[in-house]
C-alpha cells in the first residue's frame, strides 16, 4: 500500500515536471524563431518585362523587414519600390536574379512606424523556351 502511494506520487510529480519542461521548450522555440512572416501578396510573372503592384492594407500595421520568395522559374528583378502611407518611398537593391525555389535576403525597411501602402515590381521570369510562369510571394515582418 505504501509502495503504491509513493509510486502514484512519483508518477504525478514526473507528469508535472514533464509538462513544465515541454511548455518551456515550446516557448523557447517560439523566441528562437522570432516574429512570424506575414504574406503581403503574390503575383504571377511572365517572360515579358512586367510591372505589377501589390496593394497592402494599412490594417496589417507597420513592418520592419520584407522578403521575396520565387517559385516555378527564376525571376529577374529590375526594380522594386516600397510606397509607405506617409508618402515616402524606399527603392530596393536586389540581386538581379532570384532562382526558382529561392528567396531574397531579409531586407530592412528604413525608418520607424513604416506602414506599407503598396509595392511596385519591375521584373520578368526566365521562362522563354521553358513554358510556364513564375510566382513571386512577398512577405513582411513586424
Helices and strands as residue ranges (DSSP letters): H 2-33, E 37-45, E 50-55, G 58-60, E 65-71, E 75-84, E 89-92, E 97-98, E 107-108, E 116-125, E 134-141
